[in-house]
Amino acid sequence: MPNGPLVPDAKGNFYGTTYLGGDSGCSCGTIFKLTPDGTLKVLYTFTHGDGYFPLAGLLKGPDGYLYGTTQLGGAHDEGVVFKIKK
């Protein structure tokens, strides 16, 4: 289940995050893309090695990247800010 609003693009795709899920073995959350024809593609699976448990939706930056935050991970396990190219 997505957490936070979905972010649309000009081609009709939607991007979002899930707090749980993914295939990394830890179920630490995902970033996904939903296409207009209903195809769901996982763009990124969080692990304990980076940030994990994304708390909110994504923001679309003027540079074309998507930005978000996680609850845990990072140098002090207090979360990270991440960006991903869509």
RANORZI-V231950 format. One record per helix or strand of 3 or more residues. SS is the DSSP state (A for helix, B for strand). FROM is the first residue (numbers start at 0). TO is the last residue. If there is no record, write none. Layout:
SS,FROM,TO / SS,FROM,TO
This chain:
B,13,17 / B,29,33 / B,39,44 / B,51,53 / B,64,71 / B,80,84
